[in-house]
């Protein structure tokens, strides 16, 4: 397609924080924006030129979005793929509905990984009671729902076939995947961007720490993982994108095992929480690449100019313990964290997502720390974590 130049309108399905940062990037580059989200007070809708607050399957709402936008993307993987397909009749839609549909279903996703020659954990598909007779070597394992699982939801560890059957019944007997539990060293992710012309660029692999299934810390710097591991992760992510004929920004998450082997975990057809550091630490962020792929603009390879560490900020911080947070407070009373003290630290970059109510477990923002060296960054991050009441140490 020919490039869609600034002055046009770019649309996005979804009004969360990822949509908000896409909107900011598009507006900075001179585009108008339109957001479709059922929440009239959505973070992205509040900063967009147009906000259509209807359901993602509402035909009239989709028609309004297609009438406003010259091209359309999505900010989360669980947007109904048929809605993307419906919009694609009238406007360019990237990523394509077919790519999003594969990412929405772990069974199809794993089949795609295997077809691309990328290793994943040994697994079995559980769709009926007859599938409980899994090979013994798959236990202990993790049972995951095939659809609608994210941030650790829809998952349960199982050690025996009896536990497997009980967990599957507790999940409602929906299609699931049982993955063998593997000895992990650490987790990482790779963000790639691919244009319609097949051009692919990527960011350095990101080393991630999760707590309770939710990303807590991302660290990116030279030497954060072995060079050979990093290259394998990048090559695997590119192969997965190429196999999809993908257009847009794609994040692929990996497990690095105790023996150094690399296995793919899952993919997200959108910018990713683990890539937020790119806003301050690179000359092109993941969100600018999302704009470029959607608009058919050239994809310059992003360059990291600073070591970076990102802290995910959940609503729990508003209810932090008194000692860690600088004064007595009730654990049931939401109190604004010590932002002024945090921002007094060098190299700190605060992003709050415009959500009006803090709730435990809710993603409220992130803090990126940059500096001349990773040692400086880590030291600053430790101070920031102490001020906010986050667990220390920040690394595994």
Wavefront OBJ file of the C-alpha trace (Angstrom):
o trace
v 0.000 0.000 0.000
v 1.086 3.629 -0.401
v 2.141 5.423 2.761
v -0.532 7.083 4.872
v 1.051 10.416 5.734
v 0.671 12.667 8.781
v -2.582 14.587 8.696
v -4.540 11.356 8.188
v -6.445 9.603 10.976
v -5.272 6.334 12.541
v -7.751 4.190 14.433
v -7.287 1.728 17.268
v -9.586 -0.871 18.793
v -9.124 -0.712 22.553
v -8.785 2.195 24.921
v -6.285 0.952 27.524
v -2.780 2.160 28.275
v -1.271 0.599 25.153
v -3.817 2.440 23.049
v -3.074 5.629 24.969
v 0.659 5.395 24.209
v -0.086 4.591 20.558
v -2.285 7.687 20.393
v 0.461 9.829 21.932
v 3.012 8.523 19.404
v 0.654 9.070 16.458
v -0.259 12.575 17.565
v 3.391 13.514 18.047
v 3.991 12.512 14.434
v 1.091 14.667 13.203
v -1.730 12.144 12.881
v -5.279 12.455 14.110
v -6.555 9.472 16.099
v -9.786 7.590 16.708
v -10.352 5.080 19.527
v -13.178 2.563 19.812
v -13.717 1.292 23.350
v -16.882 0.491 25.354
v -15.602 2.483 28.357
v -16.551 6.139 27.996
v -13.675 7.002 30.378
v -10.979 4.834 28.799
v -7.350 6.033 29.085
v -6.832 6.176 25.298
v -10.262 7.607 24.584
v -9.615 10.521 26.941
v -6.610 11.716 24.908
v -7.764 10.845 21.373
v -9.297 13.226 18.853
v -12.261 10.856 18.481
v -13.659 8.355 20.968
v -16.330 5.922 19.882
v -17.582 4.235 23.045
v -19.386 1.177 21.743
v -18.801 -2.551 22.051
v -16.127 -4.093 19.828
v -18.792 -6.030 17.933
v -21.195 -3.103 17.442
v -21.707 -2.773 13.683
v -22.593 0.916 13.829
v -19.570 1.678 15.981
v -17.265 -0.222 13.642
v -18.756 1.674 10.692
v -18.075 4.982 12.444
v -14.472 3.963 13.079
v -13.999 2.927 9.455
v -15.489 6.237 8.363
v -13.046 8.225 10.488
v -9.811 6.234 10.209
v -7.566 5.703 7.192
v -6.030 2.593 8.799
v -6.833 0.651 11.971
v -4.887 -1.384 14.542
v -5.590 -3.016 17.908
v -4.063 -2.503 21.335
v -4.931 -5.878 22.890
v -5.069 -9.433 21.618
v -8.552 -10.319 22.836
v -10.392 -7.905 20.569
v -12.809 -10.044 18.509
v -10.982 -11.163 15.379
v -14.234 -11.026 13.344
v -14.416 -7.284 14.085
v -10.943 -6.821 12.606
v -11.990 -8.884 9.588
v -15.134 -6.756 9.207
v -13.114 -3.528 9.301
v -10.554 -4.829 6.809
v -13.175 -4.782 4.047
v -13.166 -0.984 4.195
v -9.745 -0.042 5.563
v -6.216 -1.445 5.996
v -6.148 -3.325 9.320
v -2.830 -4.403 10.870
v -2.153 -6.827 12.404
v -4.506 -8.915 10.301
v -7.441 -10.719 11.873
v -5.822 -14.078 11.008
v -2.703 -13.252 13.043
v -4.733 -12.036 16.017
v -6.949 -15.139 15.893
v -3.903 -17.403 16.161
v -2.555 -15.431 19.133
v -5.958 -15.730 20.845
v -5.833 -19.526 20.892
v -2.918 -21.335 22.582
v -3.603 -24.488 20.579
v -3.286 -22.697 17.237
v -0.427 -20.607 18.588
v 1.646 -23.625 19.572
v 0.949 -25.264 16.233
v 2.266 -22.118 14.558
v 5.422 -22.137 16.685
v 6.106 -25.763 15.798
v 5.482 -25.038 12.131
v 8.053 -22.225 12.274
v 10.649 -24.586 13.742
v 10.695 -22.809 17.108
v 10.969 -24.987 20.223
v 8.245 -24.786 22.857
v 7.726 -26.740 26.064
v 6.406 -30.298 25.581
v 2.623 -30.084 25.720
v -0.668 -31.877 25.291
v -4.046 -30.575 24.169
v -6.878 -31.152 26.662
v -10.326 -30.848 25.108
v -12.224 -33.737 26.720
v -12.060 -36.114 29.688
v -10.471 -38.711 27.406
v -7.424 -36.455 27.070
v -6.545 -36.806 30.767
v -4.368 -39.831 30.041
v -1.394 -37.631 29.295
v 2.143 -39.025 29.042
v 3.761 -39.216 32.499
v 6.676 -37.023 31.388
v 4.326 -34.007 31.050
v 3.737 -33.946 34.807
v 4.204 -31.867 36.798
v 2.908 -29.257 34.412
v 0.873 -26.092 34.008
v -2.676 -26.285 32.691
v -3.633 -23.205 30.684
v -6.942 -22.307 29.091
v -6.614 -22.124 25.313
v -8.358 -18.760 25.173
v -8.614 -15.536 27.204
v -5.681 -16.189 29.540
v -3.334 -13.321 30.399
v -1.229 -12.057 33.320
v -1.254 -15.498 34.917
v -5.040 -15.883 34.701
v -6.509 -19.148 33.453
v -3.499 -21.156 34.658
v -2.945 -23.768 37.350
v -0.054 -26.025 38.298
v -0.841 -29.739 38.423
v 1.296 -32.623 39.611
v -0.836 -35.701 38.956
v -3.529 -36.830 36.549
v -6.048 -36.465 39.365
v -5.007 -32.851 39.899
v -5.138 -32.312 36.145
v -8.721 -33.564 35.968
v -9.760 -31.448 38.951
v -8.138 -28.320 37.493
v -9.720 -28.879 34.084
v -13.151 -29.299 35.661
v -12.600 -26.163 37.770
v -11.829 -24.240 34.564
v -15.193 -25.297 33.188
v -13.990 -28.067 30.929
v -12.918 -25.583 28.251
v -10.159 -26.436 25.759
v -6.775 -26.220 27.472
v -3.098 -26.872 26.942
v -0.995 -28.794 29.468
v 2.639 -27.681 29.375
v 5.455 -29.604 31.023
v 6.974 -27.667 33.932
v 10.588 -26.922 32.991
v 13.551 -25.752 35.122
v 13.812 -22.054 34.291
v 16.809 -19.764 34.548
v 14.999 -16.575 33.513
v 12.403 -15.154 31.129
v 12.939 -12.826 28.196
v 11.031 -11.269 25.325
v 11.759 -9.866 21.892
v 9.767 -7.138 20.147
v 9.851 -7.073 16.360
v 8.152 -4.793 13.862
v 7.365 -5.984 10.342
v 6.068 -3.889 7.475
v 3.748 -4.931 4.685
v 6.785 -4.967 2.392
v 8.412 -7.642 4.564
v 10.990 -5.372 6.189
v 11.689 -6.426 9.799
v 13.400 -4.547 12.631
v 13.707 -5.468 16.302
v 14.709 -4.250 19.744
v 17.333 -5.990 21.897
v 16.005 -8.947 23.899
v 14.515 -7.891 27.207
v 15.123 -9.755 30.453
v 11.911 -9.982 32.470
v 10.882 -10.818 36.019
v 7.277 -11.784 36.746
v 5.540 -11.841 40.116
v 2.221 -13.659 40.487
v 2.049 -14.012 36.717
v 2.342 -10.257 36.075
v 5.422 -8.563 34.665
v 7.211 -6.707 37.472
v 10.651 -5.731 36.116
v 12.233 -5.481 32.676
v 15.969 -4.859 32.288
v 17.735 -4.165 28.986
v 21.451 -3.565 28.571
v 24.483 -5.033 26.868
v 25.212 -8.441 28.366
v 21.782 -8.973 29.966
v 21.895 -12.417 28.358
v 24.469 -14.464 26.471
v 25.034 -13.288 22.920
v 24.162 -16.673 21.405
v 20.917 -16.835 23.428
v 19.997 -13.309 22.342
v 20.566 -14.147 18.696
v 18.454 -17.322 18.951
v 15.633 -15.359 20.559
v 15.697 -12.687 17.849
v 15.861 -15.267 15.054
v 12.938 -17.192 16.566
v 10.802 -14.044 16.947
v 11.506 -13.032 13.346
v 10.655 -16.545 12.115
v 7.335 -16.425 13.977
v 6.481 -13.028 12.460
v 7.525 -14.155 8.972
v 5.466 -17.333 9.289
v 2.373 -15.253 9.971
v 3.048 -12.774 7.186
v 2.688 -10.405 10.117
v 2.355 -6.632 9.773
v 2.717 -4.544 12.929
v 4.511 -4.812 16.265
v 4.781 -8.308 17.745
v 6.172 -9.394 21.111
v 7.355 -12.976 21.590
v 8.029 -14.224 25.129
v 10.576 -16.953 25.875
v 11.790 -19.135 28.727
v 15.533 -19.619 29.088
v 16.087 -22.974 30.761
v 18.683 -23.929 33.346
v 20.743 -25.687 30.661
v 20.704 -22.578 28.442
v 18.077 -23.863 26.012
v 15.445 -21.443 24.727
v 11.722 -22.270 24.404
v 8.940 -19.970 23.264
v 6.107 -19.241 25.698
v 3.590 -17.066 23.863
v 3.198 -14.096 21.555
v 1.283 -10.830 21.788
v 0.148 -9.189 18.520
v 0.719 -5.638 19.762
v 3.208 -3.524 21.705
v 4.024 -5.056 25.057
v 4.482 -4.094 28.690
v 8.090 -5.307 28.503
v 8.803 -2.792 25.727
v 7.769 0.404 27.503
v 11.427 1.224 28.241
v 11.900 1.953 24.528
v 10.129 5.311 24.919
v 13.076 6.817 26.821
v 15.999 4.499 26.063
v 15.749 4.239 22.247
v 15.627 6.681 19.366
v 12.422 4.997 18.120
v 9.891 3.506 20.553
v 7.739 0.425 20.057
v 4.741 2.745 19.675
v 6.341 4.791 16.907
v 7.060 1.513 15.124
v 3.398 0.603 15.555
v 2.483 3.875 13.846
v 5.024 3.293 11.082
v 3.884 -0.252 10.308
v 0.229 0.798 10.280
v 0.870 3.813 8.043
v 3.259 2.028 5.688
v 6.187 4.281 6.592
v 9.853 3.196 6.429
v 11.068 1.089 9.352
v 14.369 2.382 10.667
v 16.162 -0.048 12.964
v 15.764 1.281 16.520
v 18.940 2.088 18.457
v 19.209 1.816 22.237
v 21.230 4.715 23.612
v 20.927 4.039 27.382
v 20.775 1.030 29.692
v 17.251 0.805 31.051
v 15.157 -0.818 33.761
v 11.374 -0.640 33.910
v 9.193 -1.147 36.980
v 5.552 -2.044 36.494
v 3.341 0.031 38.812
v 0.250 -1.804 40.033
v -2.586 -0.395 42.085
v -1.155 -2.171 45.145
v 1.275 0.758 45.533
v -1.611 3.020 46.536
v -2.176 0.661 49.497
v 1.482 0.044 50.368
v 2.716 -0.665 53.884
v 3.284 2.378 56.053
v 6.979 1.750 56.717
v 7.847 1.363 53.041
v 5.694 4.302 51.972
v 6.817 6.980 54.404
v 3.934 7.321 56.833
v 1.067 5.572 58.588
v -1.907 4.677 56.461
v -4.694 2.143 56.382
v -4.196 -0.752 54.004
v -7.780 -0.126 52.874
v -7.237 3.559 52.075
v -5.768 4.529 48.721
v -2.998 7.132 49.077
v -0.977 8.569 46.204
v 2.568 7.124 46.156
v 5.617 9.344 46.686
v 6.003 10.519 43.093
v 7.902 13.723 43.946
v 10.556 11.765 45.846
v 10.818 9.213 43.050
v 11.169 11.905 40.386
v 13.954 13.555 42.387
v 16.102 10.545 41.490
v 18.201 10.995 38.327
v 17.095 9.197 35.201
v 13.532 8.449 36.332
v 10.662 8.644 33.841
v 7.135 8.238 35.217
v 4.174 7.143 33.096
v 0.725 7.054 34.685
v -2.049 5.771 32.487
v -4.901 8.088 33.439
v -6.948 5.458 35.265
v -9.235 7.147 37.765
v -9.302 4.401 40.398
v -6.408 2.449 41.868
v -7.148 -1.229 42.511
v -4.853 -4.003 43.655
v -3.443 -5.858 40.667
v -4.488 -3.145 38.214
v -1.782 -1.748 35.928
v -1.672 1.942 36.797
v 1.609 2.976 35.187
v 5.296 2.242 34.842
v 8.580 3.807 35.833
v 11.594 3.635 33.527
v 15.075 4.362 34.839
v 17.907 5.190 32.437
v 21.541 6.027 33.103
v 25.104 5.845 31.875
v 25.655 2.324 33.213
v 23.478 -0.554 34.331
v 25.000 -0.340 37.815
v 23.816 3.265 38.107
v 20.392 2.310 36.790
v 20.040 -0.557 39.264
v 21.091 1.610 42.181
v 18.511 4.244 41.283
v 15.863 1.583 40.749
v 16.498 0.182 44.227
v 15.971 3.630 45.752
v 12.782 4.096 43.742
v 11.478 0.687 44.743
v 12.122 1.445 48.420
v 10.220 4.730 48.148
v 7.284 2.993 46.493
v 7.191 -0.064 48.724
v 8.127 -2.493 45.952
v 9.921 -5.757 46.792
v 13.703 -5.534 46.846
v 15.901 -6.927 45.337
v 14.464 -6.242 41.909
v 16.360 -9.088 40.244
v 15.865 -12.823 40.660
l 1 2 3 4 5 6 7 8 9 10 11 12 13 14 15 16 17 18 19 20 21 22 23 24 25 26 27 28 29 30 31 32 33 34 35 36 37 38 39 40 41 42 43 44 45 46 47 48 49 50 51 52 53 54 55 56 57 58 59 60 61 62 63 64 65 66 67 68 69 70 71 72 73 74 75 76 77 78 79 80 81 82 83 84 85 86 87 88 89 90 91 92 93 94 95 96 97 98 99 100 101 102 103 104 105 106 107 108 109 110 111 112 113 114 115 116 117 118 119 120 121 122 123 124 125 126 127 128 129 130 131 132 133 134 135 136 137 138 139 140 141 142 143 144 145 146 147 148 149 150 151 152 153 154 155 156 157 158 159 160 161 162 163 164 165 166 167 168 169 170 171 172 173 174 175 176 177 178 179 180 181 182 183 184 185 186 187 188 189 190 191 192 193 194 195 196 197 198 199 200 201 202 203 204 205 206 207 208 209 210 211 212 213 214 215 216 217 218 219 220 221 222 223 224 225 226 227 228 229 230 231 232 233 234 235 236 237 238 239 240 241 242 243 244 245 246 247 248 249 250 251 252 253 254 255 256 257 258 259 260 261 262 263 264 265 266 267 268 269 270 271 272 273 274 275 276 277 278 279 280 281 282 283 284 285 286 287 288 289 290 291 292 293 294 295 296 297 298 299 300 301 302 303 304 305 306 307 308 309 310 311 312 313 314 315 316 317 318 319 320 321 322 323 324 325 326 327 328 329 330 331 332 333 334 335 336 337 338 339 340 341 342 343 344 345 346 347 348 349 350 351 352 353 354 355 356 357 358 359 360 361 362 363 364 365 366 367 368 369 370 371 372 373 374 375 376 377 378 379 380 381 382 383 384 385 386 387 388 389 390 391 392 393 394 395 396
